[in-house]
Amino acid sequence: VNIPASVFAQMSSSERTCAERATSLFNKNSFKAAAAEWKRFQTEFITTASEDVAAWAAFFYAFSLDKAKERFKAVEMFGEAIERIYQEISISKLFR
């Protein structure tokens, strides 16, 4: 799993470090550890991350939970990710 380059470019260096660690864990099939890292990302950068970055972080957190077979929590987090993505799309349409 990889973060899109356009989203990666929006991240601060500390956000990138955390995201790289989480994706590395995911790619090594350490799904629970990746989920924990994405949760840490969301907690640590909740106020500083752009909406686009926050939406991707929520998606990757949910995907990691799903792969770790924590289905109920994954469904909840996928709902949050969809909500964030929908808000991002709605806001971008307002400024066209």
Secondary structure, 3 states (H helix, E strand, C coil): CCCCHHHHCCCCHHHHHHHHHHHHHHHCCCHHHHHHHHHHHHHHCCCCCCHHHHHHHHHHHHHHHHHCCCHHHHHHHHHHHHHHHHHHHHHHHHCC
